[in-house]
Amino acid sequence: MYKFGTLALYDKRGVYKIESVGPPPVQGTSGNYYKLRAVFSNSNEIIYTPVDMVTSMRPLISNSEAANYLELFARLKPHAFHSGKAMDSAAHYRDMLASQKVEDCLLLIKEILVKQREAMRQKKRLGQVDTQYLKLAEKLICEEFAVVLDATPDVIRERLYADIQRRATA
């Protein structure tokens, strides 16, 4: 059970703060729920999720782990996944995110970036599914790293891509 005030990565939505644990403000609902507030949302988003359904939530990594992952990111070798069907790509990306492993999320970003470079060489655009999952993976990584490294998601995103560009031109 998570404690009040804990920051956690919730599902595929981003970083949330646990504001309370107790019954939700919905009539006819029993059991204890976490009241979660999005850390990086302008809309003051609040989610209630059952305490016994925490499989969709995990604690944030440490700042040293985040720093190590940032160093590792540019060296990661993505798995080649190509499918002509958007449904296959979406299922593959969902599976990678479902693991809730930071390295899988980073690999997903790299994998889609490789596809993006290939598309650009062929003077094509990245597909909608690829674009959607790239944005989602970036959001999850950048929010989590921003919290633990005391930065903003934009700064983390810039750092991720700067490392890739620096290694590509070296």
N, C-alpha and C positions, 0 to 999 in steps of 0.2 A: 504494500500500500504506500502510495506517495504521500508526502507531508504537505501541509499548507505552505504556500510560498515557493514550492519546487517548480523549476522550469523544466519542461519536457518537450520532446518532439512528438507531436500528436498526428498519428495516421500519416496521410500524405498532404497535410495542411500547413505544417510549419511549427514554430516554437510557440508554446502556450505556457502561461503561468497558472498554477493551481491556486485558485482564490479561496476555495472552501470545499469541504466534504460534508455531504448530508443529503437530505431528501430534496429533489428538484421542485421548483415552484409550479409543477404541473399536477393538477388534480388526477387522482386515480393511479398514480405511479408510486410503486413501493421500492424500497432499497435505498442504499446510499449512492450518490453520484458525485463525481468531481465537477466542480464549476471551473471551467477553463476560460481564460481570457487570452486572446491573440496578442502577442508581444509587439508584432510589427504591423498591425492593422490600423488603418485610419478610421474604421467603422466601429471600433469598440466591440468587436465580435466576441460573443460568449457562447460556449458550447457546454452542454451537460452530457456526461458520459458515465455509464455505470461503473462503479468501482471494480466490479468483478469482470469487466471487459477491457482490462488494461493491455491486452495484447497489441492494441493499436497505438500504444504509447511506450516511449522508452526515455530513460534519462539522457541528458546531453553528455557528449564526450567532454573530456577535460581540455584545458587550454593547451597542454603539451601534446595531446593527441591531435588536436586541430592543427597545430603548427607542423607536426609530422606529416599529416595528411596533405597539407598545402605543399610541402616539399616533395611529397610522393606524386602528387597530381600530374605534374608535367612529365614524369617518367612512366606513368601507367600506360600499359599497352592494352587497348580495348580489344574485345573479342569481335570478330567480324560477324555481324548478323545482317543478312540481306534477305529481304522477302519482297515480292511484288505486291503483297497484300498488306494494307494498312492494319487489318485486324491482327495479323501475325506479329507485326511490329509492336502494336499496342499491348498484346499479351506478353511479349518478351519484356517490354519496358515495365509493365505492371509487376511481373515476376521479380525483376531486379529491385524495384522499389519496395516490394513486399518483404524482402529480407530485412529491411531496416538497417542494413549495414552501410556505413559511410563509404567504404571502398566500392561497393556495388553502385552507389549513387554517383560517385566520381567516375566510375567506369562507364556508366550510362551517358554522362555528359560527354566524355571523350569519344564514345562510340558515335553519338549523334554529330559531334563536331567533325569526325572523319567523313560521315555521310554528307555533311554540309559542304565540306571542301570538294568532295567528289561531284556533288551537284553543281557547285560553282564552276568547276572545270568544264563541265558539260553545258554550261550556261543555262542551268535549270535552277529551280528553287527547291528548298527543302520542303518535304511534305507536311501537311497540317498535323498529323500525328506526331511526327518527329519534333516539330516546333513546339507543340503542346508539352511533350514530355521533357524536352530540353529546358523549357521555362520552369516546369515543376521541379525538376532535379536541381536546377540552379537555385530556386527559391529555398528548397529544403537545406541545401548545403550552406548557402550564403547566410540564411537566418541563424542556423545553429552555430556556424563559425563566428558570426558577428557577435553573438551573445558571449561565447566563451573567450573570444579574443578582444573583447571590449572595442568593437568597431561597428561599422554600419554594414548592412548587406551589400551596398554599392561598392564600398571599399574592398570587401572580400571578393566580389565578382571581378573587380579590376585586377586584384592581385592574382586570382586564378588565371585570367587570360594573359596577364603580363608575363607570367612564368612560362606559359606555352609559347608566346611570341618570342620571348628572349631565347628559348631553347631552339626554336625553329630557325632563327637568324644566326645562331652561333655556329 
